[in-house]
């Protein structure tokens, strides 16, 4: 299928950049989000605003879903004014929502019953990658669907990994990615808070670590915002409660011990319980600050 018009549900931190890159690549994009301001941003960029999920897929060749959770994806596809009932038969649903492998398989089965193709296609690269069009797409789906998605994937990312033909396979790989990112974010927050507690200059610590073996993508990207006291959301604390929850539930089902992922999940839970769930995930540092009385941003300003 030659895809020309794309429906896109979920215009948040990731969807905003993804849709703009689709527009730049010449695709017509119809978008929906529960946040009216996000829908207006798409309209201002040249897309078409939709009032609900059903309206979002009228006349489109493909639907991309990038919402917070599997539950939200179920609602926009099969709930009131759901997209699945209106999306034309044979069209492809690209599921870029991070969910458990079992949830992905279940959704693929339901869409097969409604006559639609399904690609299990979680993404990684963060808001920066979404804005720049450099996301990594982890995809599993039938040949026909993957062929249809080739152009849109190239518009949104610079690398596509095909992980087989069956739903759930790509979500399994994304689950491992989130285990690492979540634990790395907590480790970065723990390290920079310890630096402040020990009296080291956090800015010097950042420079040293980013030029040494202790560096990570999480450390390099989160610590500058922590040093600036900037917790405006790029990826929020509550996302990792969901994603590390997927990891730990899989661990239980597989009888696989996950001590590091479980500890990281507890730190994100503590941050959310303290009122920081909607802040950038680097706000997990506030758990350490509140426990020890340090202020990393203040220490960086001295």
Legacy VTK file of the C-alpha trace (Angstrom):
# vtk DataFile Version 3.0
C-alpha trace
ASCII
DATASET POLYDATA
POINTS 302 float
0.000 0.000 0.000
1.276 3.469 -0.917
0.749 5.457 2.293
-0.109 9.106 1.765
-2.380 9.996 4.674
-1.604 9.033 8.259
-3.733 9.184 11.373
-1.746 9.818 14.536
-3.123 9.425 18.059
-0.983 10.732 20.914
0.567 14.150 20.288
2.594 14.519 23.468
6.345 14.916 23.881
7.079 12.158 21.366
4.124 12.504 19.030
4.689 16.218 18.547
8.067 15.713 16.906
7.070 12.538 15.096
4.090 14.168 13.381
6.096 17.225 12.385
8.682 15.016 10.708
5.934 13.121 8.888
4.592 16.439 7.626
8.079 17.494 6.493
8.345 14.238 4.558
5.179 15.094 2.638
2.586 12.967 4.418
-0.830 14.345 5.230
-1.384 13.860 8.960
-4.655 13.791 10.887
-4.050 13.931 14.631
-5.897 13.464 17.893
-4.951 13.919 21.529
-6.938 14.492 24.707
-4.893 17.690 25.108
-6.470 20.321 22.863
-3.288 22.403 22.866
-1.345 19.478 21.412
-3.906 19.082 18.633
-3.658 22.804 17.892
0.130 22.545 17.601
-0.330 19.895 14.924
-2.832 22.076 13.079
-0.454 25.032 13.262
2.282 22.845 11.754
0.088 21.955 8.771
-1.707 18.842 10.005
-5.437 18.279 10.388
-7.047 18.328 13.829
-9.472 15.530 14.721
-12.115 15.696 17.435
-11.832 12.041 18.493
-10.046 8.809 17.520
-12.719 7.824 15.007
-12.463 11.165 13.208
-8.691 10.817 13.223
-8.765 7.800 10.893
-11.365 8.916 8.361
-9.772 8.343 4.949
-6.276 7.548 6.221
-4.009 4.777 4.935
-2.276 4.092 8.247
-2.758 4.775 11.946
0.131 5.372 14.362
-0.686 5.178 18.071
1.767 6.706 20.546
-0.121 7.070 23.837
0.966 6.484 27.437
-0.129 2.920 28.085
-1.754 -0.223 26.730
-4.987 0.732 28.512
-5.080 4.058 26.697
-4.351 2.311 23.395
-7.285 -0.033 24.001
-9.591 2.941 24.583
-8.574 4.883 21.468
-8.867 1.775 19.296
-11.905 -0.008 20.707
-13.649 2.387 23.114
-16.320 4.990 22.454
-15.562 6.743 19.148
-12.759 4.193 18.722
-10.561 4.207 15.655
-10.800 0.501 14.783
-14.466 0.723 13.816
-13.764 3.460 11.245
-10.263 2.686 9.945
-10.586 1.095 6.523
-10.046 -2.651 6.302
-6.548 -3.648 5.272
-4.986 -0.523 6.754
-2.031 -0.877 9.110
-2.003 0.088 12.782
1.503 0.969 13.960
1.585 0.597 17.740
4.388 2.777 19.113
3.025 2.704 22.660
5.328 0.878 25.070
3.427 -2.105 26.458
4.006 -5.654 27.572
4.585 -8.320 24.925
1.343 -10.044 25.979
-0.637 -6.815 25.549
0.847 -6.342 22.095
-0.105 -9.875 21.048
-3.633 -9.425 22.355
-4.062 -6.145 20.481
-2.779 -7.655 17.249
-5.310 -10.479 17.542
-8.203 -8.067 18.063
-7.177 -5.958 15.078
-6.876 -9.040 12.909
-10.532 -9.726 13.701
-11.473 -6.213 12.524
-9.531 -6.680 9.276
-6.457 -4.620 10.066
-2.722 -5.247 9.921
-0.623 -4.609 13.020
2.986 -3.645 13.634
4.390 -3.931 17.133
6.619 -0.843 16.846
7.870 0.719 20.078
10.425 3.498 19.685
13.436 4.754 21.586
15.456 7.947 21.401
13.441 10.275 23.620
11.992 13.661 22.792
15.295 14.770 21.297
15.169 11.897 18.817
11.490 12.489 18.065
12.131 16.152 17.295
15.223 15.456 15.197
13.732 12.503 13.314
16.458 10.197 14.619
14.382 7.699 16.589
15.209 4.014 16.645
12.156 1.966 15.647
11.894 -1.591 16.948
9.342 -3.313 14.732
7.686 -6.693 14.321
4.925 -7.317 11.817
3.888 -9.026 8.580
5.687 -8.212 5.352
2.777 -6.252 3.821
2.486 -3.999 6.859
6.236 -3.458 7.145
6.426 -2.479 3.483
3.666 0.093 3.990
5.427 1.538 7.028
8.875 1.828 5.468
8.456 5.451 4.360
6.867 6.739 7.585
9.532 4.959 9.648
12.289 6.668 7.634
10.614 10.029 8.193
10.571 9.568 11.970
13.789 7.683 12.602
17.208 6.845 11.257
17.284 3.179 12.237
14.676 0.424 12.020
15.213 -2.994 13.572
12.872 -5.669 12.294
12.364 -8.216 15.064
10.413 -10.905 13.243
6.860 -11.090 11.958
4.878 -11.561 15.165
3.536 -9.001 17.635
5.214 -9.067 21.031
8.724 -9.619 19.717
9.530 -5.912 19.410
7.895 -5.121 22.744
10.187 -7.672 24.380
13.235 -5.822 23.057
11.808 -2.455 24.145
11.227 -3.913 27.611
14.960 -4.658 27.888
15.776 -1.150 26.694
13.546 0.350 29.377
15.115 -1.829 32.074
18.470 -0.290 31.192
17.291 3.289 30.757
15.316 3.245 33.999
18.175 1.883 36.059
20.641 4.250 34.362
18.497 7.300 35.164
18.289 6.314 38.830
22.026 5.570 38.929
22.790 8.960 37.394
20.574 10.741 39.935
22.104 8.771 42.807
25.638 9.578 41.656
25.154 13.324 41.236
23.324 13.607 44.570
26.173 11.743 46.277
28.624 14.149 44.647
26.765 17.117 46.128
26.587 15.447 49.539
30.348 14.780 49.453
31.072 18.425 48.649
32.273 17.838 45.097
31.405 20.404 42.448
28.546 18.777 40.462
29.585 20.594 37.284
33.114 19.206 37.528
31.724 15.738 38.270
29.550 15.968 35.166
32.534 16.922 33.005
34.702 14.135 34.392
32.065 11.422 34.132
31.024 12.305 30.590
34.663 11.872 29.517
35.193 8.617 31.385
34.060 5.031 31.638
31.183 5.865 34.000
29.256 7.804 31.379
25.878 6.782 29.973
23.306 8.350 27.680
21.095 8.841 30.742
23.845 10.587 32.715
24.832 12.800 29.806
21.264 13.841 28.979
19.649 14.121 32.440
22.355 15.676 34.598
22.494 19.083 32.824
18.777 19.536 33.558
19.270 18.465 37.182
22.140 20.936 37.572
19.884 23.659 36.174
16.939 22.624 38.366
14.903 22.156 35.185
12.317 19.399 35.482
10.039 20.400 32.617
8.803 17.096 31.201
10.612 15.393 28.363
9.973 11.864 29.631
8.178 11.817 32.975
8.719 9.892 36.214
5.410 8.045 35.869
6.460 6.575 32.514
9.135 4.579 34.280
6.682 3.379 36.886
4.730 1.893 33.980
7.726 0.619 32.022
9.666 -0.848 34.943
6.365 -2.341 36.083
6.225 -4.171 32.748
9.783 -5.375 33.356
9.155 -6.643 36.876
5.881 -8.348 35.909
7.733 -10.153 33.145
10.376 -11.161 35.655
7.723 -12.726 37.888
6.156 -14.610 34.995
9.537 -15.884 33.809
10.838 -16.609 37.321
13.731 -14.257 36.613
15.272 -12.150 39.430
15.463 -8.414 38.753
17.039 -6.753 41.799
18.346 -3.661 39.976
15.156 -2.971 38.012
13.084 -3.487 41.169
15.223 -1.041 43.155
14.966 1.545 40.383
11.195 1.127 40.287
11.009 1.852 44.024
12.908 5.120 43.553
10.531 6.244 40.800
7.585 5.283 42.998
9.047 7.367 45.812
9.461 10.351 43.487
5.882 10.035 42.262
4.545 9.647 45.800
6.344 12.878 46.703
4.424 14.698 43.971
6.913 14.543 41.105
5.193 11.983 38.852
4.479 14.472 36.077
7.957 15.993 36.105
10.904 14.984 33.953
12.263 11.582 34.949
15.434 13.251 36.238
13.275 14.424 39.150
13.998 11.053 40.735
17.037 12.912 42.144
14.638 14.690 44.496
14.228 11.449 46.439
17.917 11.602 47.319
17.784 15.339 47.954
14.870 15.023 50.361
16.448 12.117 52.227
19.857 13.723 52.636
19.158 17.464 52.641
21.265 18.228 49.577
20.288 20.517 46.712
22.184 19.561 43.578
21.185 22.641 41.554
22.160 24.966 44.417
25.501 23.181 44.779
26.114 23.608 41.044
25.543 27.370 41.299
28.160 27.920 44.011
LINES 1 303
302 0 1 2 3 4 5 6 7 8 9 10 11 12 13 14 15 16 17 18 19 20 21 22 23 24 25 26 27 28 29 30 31 32 33 34 35 36 37 38 39 40 41 42 43 44 45 46 47 48 49 50 51 52 53 54 55 56 57 58 59 60 61 62 63 64 65 66 67 68 69 70 71 72 73 74 75 76 77 78 79 80 81 82 83 84 85 86 87 88 89 90 91 92 93 94 95 96 97 98 99 100 101 102 103 104 105 106 107 108 109 110 111 112 113 114 115 116 117 118 119 120 121 122 123 124 125 126 127 128 129 130 131 132 133 134 135 136 137 138 139 140 141 142 143 144 145 146 147 148 149 150 151 152 153 154 155 156 157 158 159 160 161 162 163 164 165 166 167 168 169 170 171 172 173 174 175 176 177 178 179 180 181 182 183 184 185 186 187 188 189 190 191 192 193 194 195 196 197 198 199 200 201 202 203 204 205 206 207 208 209 210 211 212 213 214 215 216 217 218 219 220 221 222 223 224 225 226 227 228 229 230 231 232 233 234 235 236 237 238 239 240 241 242 243 244 245 246 247 248 249 250 251 252 253 254 255 256 257 258 259 260 261 262 263 264 265 266 267 268 269 270 271 272 273 274 275 276 277 278 279 280 281 282 283 284 285 286 287 288 289 290 291 292 293 294 295 296 297 298 299 300 301
